[in-house]
């Protein structure tokens, strides 16, 4: 088993830096970046498979995951 870690760093300018190892979240953020580049940009891909995105604050919502 391995972690699918995600870290979110908020900036005073209203943007958020999102680093994630979670492939499902990467796919969602890639879709957002391709459809709305003014809101979300893919910034870097790490060696371990993590990706960093820059997201404008109004586009970021955190919802709890329901585990069944």
N, C-alpha and C positions, 0 to 999 in steps of 0.2 A: 504494500500500500504506500502511496505517496501523497504529498500535500499539493493541492491546487490553490496556492496562496495568491491573494490579491492585496495590494497596498494602495491606498489613496492618500495623496498629499494635497491639501488645500493651500492655495496661494492667496495673498491679499488682493490680487488683481482680478479675482473672480474665476480663475482657471483652476483646474485640478490635474495633477499628474497621476495617472493610473498605471501601475505595474501589475501585470497578472501572468501567472503560469497556467491559468485555466483556459484550455482550448475553446470551450463553449463561449466563454466571455470574450475571448479574442475574436471569435467569429462575429459576435454581436457588435463589438467595437469596430471591426473592419468594415462591416456593413454600414454602420453609422458614419464612419469616416469617408466611405465612397459616396454615400448619398448626401451627406452634409459636411463637406470639408471646412466650412466656416465655423463649425461647432466642435468637430473632433478631428485630430490628426494623429496618425501613427508616427511615433518619433524614433524608436529604436527597437531592435530585436537582440536579445542577449544570447549568449552561448548555450545556456541551459534551457532555452525554449521560451523564456519570458519575453513579453513585449511591453513597451511603454507607450502610452497614449497621452495626449494633452486634450482635455475636455473642458469646454466652457461650463461654468457652474450650473447654469440653468438646465443643462442637458443631463446632469447626473442625478439619478435617483437610486437610492439603495432600498431594496425590498428583501425581507426575510425569505429564506428558502424553506418550504414545507417539506419535511421528511416524513414519508409514510412508512 
